């Protein structure tokens, strides 16, 4: 049937779904069971799971497999914590744009380069003052500490919680696999072992930044990812 002259044909476009505001955020598409003790980068076992989520959320697939790997390791080793990959993704989005801050790139093994470093924690501009704790070995600053990598660990915290998760035998704050699993461990401890309650979840997220606005930013990113929406 022809459209009459002078009329406008209206096309119905799909509407963007409303992003939930739940706290804790939704856990999203569950990562499948994998052998977390397999040799090499176990995050690669999640490639098929990550592909459609990465496409819809625009999270880099390598980063997404790192988050799923960390959540699955915690699920198998510490199921009582209940951390979801969406929370890890929300924190990494806010802290470093999933490891892409200022044009950084992500290698196939999860390494990010150039290394992402925060400002010197010298007590100015509203920052904490943290004098050097690692001799500059990790963050490159022998005077003050700096936050490091895609999850912005300070050296003292990294030295306590940092762990190898990509199978190369070393724990690096500049590797997304290592940083994601280390963050998951840190968050679960900070939540007193349970991130399935609003109180536990917020307590954990506040260890990164003790600000309600920060909590809301992480929550909103994570909830968007839980319904496979880009934030």
Buried (B, 14 or more C-beta within 10 A) or exposed (E): EEEEEEEEEEEEEEEEEEBBEEBBBBBBBEBEEBEBEEEEBBBBBBBEBBEEBBEEBEBBBBBBBBBBBBBBBBBEEBEEBBBBBBBBBBBBBBBBBBBBBEEBEBEEBBBBEEBBBBEBBBEEEEBEEBEBBBEBEBBEBEEBBBBBBBBBBBBBBBBEBBBBBBBBEEBBBBBBBBBBBBBBBBBBBBBEEBBBBEEBBBBBBBBBBEEEEBBEBBBBBBBBBBBBBEB
